Amino acid sequence: MKISIHRNWLAFAICLFAFSASAAPSIQLDPTVLDLGKMQQNQVLERDVVVHNTGDEALEIYELSTSCPCTFPEIIDEVIEPGEMGLIHVTFQSKTYQGDVHKVIEVYSNVPDESYREIGIRVYVEAPIFVHPDDRKIDFGDVSNGSTPTNYASFLSGEEELTIDVLKINEALFECEVLAAEDGDESAKRLAVTLKAGAQAGPFREIIRVGSNAVGASEIDLEIFGRVESELMADPDRVNFRMVAPGSELSHELVIRSAGQAFTVTAASIDLAGLNVEILEAGPGNEAKLRVIGNALGKDSEAATKSRGRLKGKLKISTDHPSQGELEVVVLYMLRI
């Protein structure tokens, strides 16, 4: 009889363990794709995604992330009990997107073997003028010193006769020419952007602003970037600390390389308050090492207030290289305010 009781308790314990081992949260998203339909540029839409916990343990939403600054997901209910539901609030900004746009929100939770889920966003952004490249960025890539490559942007609108004018350009770097569309369509234009032969060695990043007669698109900014190759090159070619807390410690090393001629770094300076530059290895040789080090500015500092937290400066490096005595590297960061 005692043996039978012991066996019954053992069987009950095994069943209880099996049940507790299988107990887990489960996640169901409704909808899994947010179809926002059609919207205008620079418009904001907000939607909710319902999160169901179809499991038998509490569901915890740890994190939401997206690579696009146009999308802002927010966890409304971090813990959802079994059989209950919560919400994820999504804000989408159309900015200057155009046509079909697809984005993804990543959802991380405590669901076993399924801790990562996705919420898709689908929308068609109507635009008064369609620009190609659609991200409004023209990348020249690596350019040989002295060469004059040309890249193009194109514009298409609903106007019967589109006009495009160049309003702002760095004439020391670029030449621009407005051209007719290749098919002769009067509602379309092309912009030829040519890098001048005398462009300074190193990276460049500029804005070209054009005007149009399209209603709602009187001004359009194009970002132009690339790098003119030279005897001396910095790696990285720009020091970007990205988003940092006010007053936080900053440190970043970079290497200066020569394509052939040995050199020595003779001096280095930076014009961003709070930052200094250390020469770790001056040479002579085909490489030199430096470090940008210091602290980010406080959020109430004059420079931070004036720039709205977007700090940008130049690191100037002097060398004894016979053909390139000076090199400039952009240094930037944004304060988390």
N, C-alpha and C positions, 0 to 999 in steps of 0.2 A: 504493500500500500504506500509506504514511504517512497519507494522507487517510482511509483506511478505519479505521485505528487511532484517529485523532483523533475520528472520528465515533462509534466504539464507546464511547470514554471519555466523550464528551459525552452520549450516550444514557444511560449508566450514572449519570452525575452528575445528570441530570434525574430519573431514576427514584428515586435516593437522596433528592433534595431533596423530591420529591413524597411519598415515604413519611414522611420526617421532619416535613413540614408537616402531614400528616394524623394523625400520632401524637398522642394526647391521652388524658387520663384520662376515665373515664365512671363515673357513680355509680348504684347501684341500692340502694334501701332496702327492707328486709324486716323488719316490715311497714311500709307507708306510713301505716297508721292503727293505733294501739294501742287495742284494745278491752279495757277493764279490767273490763267486766261490771258487777256490782253491788258497792258497798262502803258502809260506814257513814260518817257524818260524823266528822271528826277522826281519820281513819284514813290510813295511809301505805302505798302500794303501789310496788314497784320492778319495772321491766321493762328488757329490752335490745332495741335495734334493731340488726340486722345490716346493715353497710354493705359492699357488694360493689363492687370496682373492676373493671368489665368492659372497661376501656380498655387502652391499651398504654403509658401513662405513669403515674408515681406520682400518686395522688390525695391531695390535702391538704385536710383539714377545717379551715377557718380559724376559724369561730365558730358557736356555737349561741346562739339568743336566744329569749325568750318574754316576752310582756307580762304574764304572770300569775305572781305570787309563789308560787302553789300548785305550780308545775312547775319542777323543777330538772334540766336536761339536762347531761350530762357527757361530754366527748370522751375515750374510752378509747384510741383509736388515731388520732393526728393525721395520720399518713402511712400510706397503704395502697398497697402495690406492685401492679402489674398482675396480675390473676388472684387476688389475695388478698382477704381480708375483715377488717373491724374491727368495733368495737362502739361504740354510743352508749348510755350508761346513763341511764335516765329515772326520776326519783323524783317521784311525784305525791301531794300532800296534799289530801284532800277538804275540810278545814277545815269551814266551815258551809254549803257548797254543798248544794243539794237538787235532786232530780230529774235530768233529762238535762243533762249538762255536756259542752261541747265546747271544747277548747283546741288551740293550734297551736304547734309548735316550728319555728323557722326554721333551716335548715341552709345555711351558706355554704361553698363550696369553690372549687377552681381549675378546675372543669369549664367549658370554653369554651361560651358561649351557654346554659349551664344552671347558673350558679354558685349559684342560689337554689333550694332545694327545701323542702318542708314535710313534717313528720310530724304527723299528726292524733292527738288523744287523745279517746276517747269513753268515757264512764262514766255510770252511773246511781247517784246518791248517795241512799241511803235515809235518811230523817230521821224522828225521833220527832214532830216538828211542822213543818209546812210554813208558811213565812212569805212574805207578799207585801207589799212588793217583795222578790224573792228575794235581792237583795244587801243587804237590811236597811238601806237608806238611803232617807230621806225628804227630797226636795229641794223646798224652798219657793220656790226661785228668787228673783227680785227682788220685794220686797214694798213697797208704798207705805207711807210713814210713817203710823202710826195705824190701819192696817187690821188685821183679825183673820182671816186665812185659816185653813182647816182642811184637813189632809191625813189620810189613813187608812193603817193597816197592818192586814192580816188574818192570822189564824192558823187552821190546820186540823190536827187530830191524829186518831189512832186511838182516842182516849178517847171513851167514850159521851157524857160531859158534860165539856167542856173548861172550865177556869176560868183566867182571866187577871187578874193583879193588877199595879198599877204599884208598883215597888220604889224607883225612883230617877228624879227629874225635877227640872229647874231651874224651880221654881215662879215665879220672877221673870219667866220667859220664856214658859212653856207651861201650858196646861191640858189634861188628858187625861181621856177618858171611855171606859170599856169598854162596848161595845155588842154586842147579839146579832147573829148572822149575818142577812143580809137574807132568806135563804130559811128561817130558823128552825132550821137545823141546829144541834143542841146540841153537836156536836163541833167547831164553828167559832165564832170570835169576831172582832170588829173593834175597833180602837183608834183613836179620834178624837183627833188632836193639833192643838190650836189655839194659834196664836201670839197672845200678849197685845198689846193696843194700846200699852202703854208700853214695848215692846221698844226697846232703844237702837239708834240708827242705826249702820249698818255691817254687816259680816259676822258671822254666828253659826254655831257648830258645837258641838253638844251630844250627849250620850248619854242616851237614855231606856232604863232597864232594867225589864223586866217579868218576872214570875214566872208559872209555869204548873204544872199538875198532871200534865203529860205526862212519862212516865218518860224520863230522859235529856235533858230540856230544861227543867230547873227554873228557869233564868235565861236571858233572851234580851236582847241589847243591840241597840238601834236607833240609828243615827246620823242626827241631824237637822241640816240645814244650809240656809243661804240668806243673803240680804242685805236688810236694811231700808234702803231708799233715803232719802237726806237731801239737804240743801242742799250739803254738802261730801262728795265721794266720793274714795277713794283708788284709783289704778290702778297696779299691781294692788291688790286689796283685801286680799291677804295676801302676804308675802314668804317664799317657800319655796325655800331653797337646795338642798333634797333631800339626796342622799347626798354627803358631803364627807369629805376626808381630814383627820385630826387636824392642827391647826395651819395648815391651808391658808388662803390669802387669800380673803376674801369681799367682794363688792361688788354692790350692786343698787340701781338708781334707781327712784323712783316719783314719780308726778305726783298732786297734789291739785287737784281741779277743783271749781268752784262752778257751780251751776245758774243763777245770776243775779247775786247780790251780790258785789262785789269784796271781797277780803280780803287779809290779810297773815299769814304764818306768823311768830309771835313767839318760839316756842321749840319744841324737839323733844328727846326723850330716849328711850333704849332700856334695858330692864332685863336684857339678855342680856350676861353677862361676855364680854369680848373684842371686842364690837361697839360702834360709835359711829354717830351720825347727823350728816350734814353737810347744812346748808340751802344748796342751790345757787342757787335763785331764790326769794326770800321773798315778792315782790309789792311793792306792791299790784296786784291784777288778778284774773282769773278762774282763774289757774293758778299753782301753786307747784311747785318741784322739790326733792326731797330724795334723799340717797343713804345707804344703810346700808352701812357699810364696816368692815373689821376682820379678825380671824382666828378661825377655829374653835378651840374648846378642845382641849387635849391629851386623849388617851384616859384618862389617869390622873388628870385633874383631879377634884375633889370633885363638882362639878356634873354632869360627864359620867358618873361612876360612879353617882351617885345616880339619874340619869334613864335609865341604861342606854343612853347615847348619843343619846337623843332630846331635843334641846334646843328649848325653846319659850319665847318671851317676848313682850312688847308694846312697840310703838313708839308713844309718846304725842306727839301734835302739838297744840300750842296755837296758836290763831288769834284775830284780832280780829273774826271774823265775828259779826254781831249775834245770830244764832239758833243758832250752833253754835261754841262757843268751843274745843271739844276734839274730837279725832278719834283713835281707836285702831286700829292695824294689827298683826295677829299676825305674828310673825317666827319661823321655825322651820327646823331642819335636823337631819339624822341623821349621826352620825359613822360612818365606815367603819372598824370595829374588827375 
